[in-house]
Amino acid sequence: MPYKYYGGVHPDYAKTASKSPVRTIAPPKEVVIPLIQHIGVPNKPTVSVGDVVKMGQLIGYDEAPVSAPVHASVSGVVKAIEPRRHMLGDMILSVVIENDFKDTPCEDLVPLTEEQLNDPEAIIKRIREAGVVGMGGAMFPTAFKIAGARGKVDTVIINGAECEPYLSGDHRTMLEHPVELMKGIELIRKAHGLEKILYGIEKNKQDAIDLLNSLEPEKYGITIVPEEVKYPQGAEKMQVKANTNREVKPGGIPSGVGCNVVSTYTAYTIYRACYEGMPSIERVVTVGGDCFEKASNLLVRFGTPLSHIFAEAGGFVKEPERICMGGPMMGICVADDSAGSVKGASGLLVFSADENREKEEPVCIRCGNCVLHCPMKLEPVFMYMYVKQQDFRKMEQYHVMDCFECGSCSYGCPGRLPLTHTFKQGKAMLNAKKAAEKLRAQAAQKAAKAGKEAKA
Amino acid sequence: MEEKRLYKVTSNPIVRVKRDTRSIMLDVIIALLPAIGMGIWMFGTGAVIVLASSVISCVFFEWAYEKLMKKTNTVGDLSAVVTGLLLTCVLPASSPWWMPVIGAFFAIIVVKQLYGGIGKNFLNPALAGRAFLTAGYAAFMTRWMVPSALAGVVDGTTMATPLASLYGSDALPAYYNLKSMLIGYIPGCIGEISTIAVLLGACYLLIRKVITWRIPLAYLGTFAVLTFALGKEGYDSLNWTLLNLASGGLVLAAFFMATDYSSSPVTPKGQLIYGVGCGLITVLIRYYGGYPEGATYAILIMNTCAWAIDALTRRRQFGVSAADVKEEKAKLAAEKKKAKEGAAS
């Protein structure tokens, strides 16, 4: 039985795309692949302009452990290596490949041998080589995450909550590739050196739970945990709580309480990397929002310009106002639709002005909904006030740093306060203050040392 | 180069719940309709005049103040209408037309706008308005029109309320019984006479999740338990408790006044404490005060404690256990001790 956690909200799930199969879209004429599609050290290009590249060929790499290489998602000719607009807003060095529409596969990565498939080192090495990152949206290099947790954690949880509205790519993957998915989860289990692994799935995907349970998950060491349908069930801390009843300490990460959380699509990508020798070059993206006639799940190569994806999804039926990368609760607005799709983009939602409920002059009516909705049991109503006043002492007292920006407070706010946004600012302020204090302390220490030396 | 079209960027969450301030206020207005309708049925034109005068002046003062101070106009959020309706509920139908105007001025200008407008007032505006009028025009505030249901049963145009009879020296007149008090065939303020009508609106608020059960339940629960325990000579304890619950503005106050967002606590535990406090003070005033109705002052007194209650009832955040808190406290105490010893030596 899953354990409960406090708060949360029940947004309109709008998961209409979960009913129809994943459709592979026609690849674009040109892909723009940013060399950063992960959290960590940027990759350096390993190809030059004019090179002929194959599909799946390594095009960007850095040896730093906290990084994930990128691969060509189509075969063709490298047209340019230049800064291009990233989905997240910055200009990022990107490799532009002109598609030859042949999809000539690259032979660099071959499927792992039977022996390697049972060797944690070999699996982690392959995860690293294939450029696998947290596909739920965090984009943290998976190999580093698993290597760091191995031996330290006793429980690994695969995150199949998919609690964000609209998104149903994970749900479709469970239904369409159940065996492959479970083999991928088995690899994650083996990479951690564990006998058992938990798979938490929200109960609104009962068909997927039934299907997976009918395919003998215990054969792979998997226990499926049906979870309460509530946002933010899929947040790491909530997953740990729901599956193990352990609570991650403030400022801590799941491994602090002996847990590691890996998302569903990451598991599937690991399966493909290990069993098929296919690096991370494509993913299922839920394309939806009120600007489309119908929401759909599309298999999209990384680097595909968003405008191409939107055209393939049937085009807009309403004047678009905002593009959201990821789910609508924690997703990030994308300003430029020429940006290439990246690994962490689980959804691309386009909303018209009708869906925009922001207000120019938001007013708090002190209804207290935010207090009841906060899964971290914080008091957003007061945090908002103190961040606005820049009262650092109170901000710390009210635990602004504990906010993980799930958006539940803002979602349910009738006064339309930019609560989550303000807490992001508050966290940045506190971090800047901490950094400044550290610098000051260092400078003081240096000065003291210099003074001592001068005396001596 | 051609200007590239850029899409709008907002912070997450990209979507928001449909419910906004205006729709919440609209729900409160809907919830008040049965109670006010009952008042109009029982008291006729007098109630209508109070209603019109109260709502119009609340909206006017809100509009005028914001116009004068060059602030954004917030009449559209309907909160002034709600204040107007609530003020109507807690005034006698016999009030002259200018009394609600004074009450509305105090409620909207002094209590609400001078403290910064919606969400910033620390007192319930309608109750503060009523308290102001009670202080200034006590005679008008205690003159009770005979409801149409009792016309012919009693002589004259005014009469004593059941609450006054309950706590007075005389026995309760025969035309007051639990049934008539639940339905509302009694004199009193416009919105408070019919307990059933008030409960109907309260159910609507609970179903629509405009309010939670915490404050009303803690309030009425505390009140019922204490009244039952204290009792009164000549009455069966249960009957006494029920008569008390159904008389005066208690139920209206518990569901519509004590739950006012900006003057009540926001933490779940705080809401319970606040409700218990309201119940306790109401009983104290009814039993030992010189004035039969206690709810108004009980709530106004607890209003002033709301922020303190919030500060004292904060929850342990996610990931912090009771042991963690203890440890943290011990650490702080040790540090303090150390600092003290350091200063001493």
Interface residues (C-beta under 8 A of the other chain):
Chain A: Y5 Y6 V9 P11 D12 G89 P165 K237 K241 E247 V248 K249 P250 G252 P320 E321 R322 I323 C324 P328 M329 M330 G331 I332 C333 V334 A335 D336 D337 S338 L349 F351 E355 N356 R357 E358 E361 V363 C364 I365 R366 C367 G368 V371 L372 P375 M376 K377 L378 E379 V381 F382 H399 D402 E405 G407 S410 Y411 G412 C413 P414 G415 R416 P418 T420 H421 K424
Chain B: K4 R5 L6 Y7 K8 V9 T10 S11 N12 P13 I14 V15 R16 V17 K18 R19 D20 T21 S23 I24 T72 T74 D77 S79 G117 I118 G119 T212 Y261 S262 P265 V266 T267 P268 Q271 D310 R314 R315 R316 Q317 F318 G319 V320 S321 D324
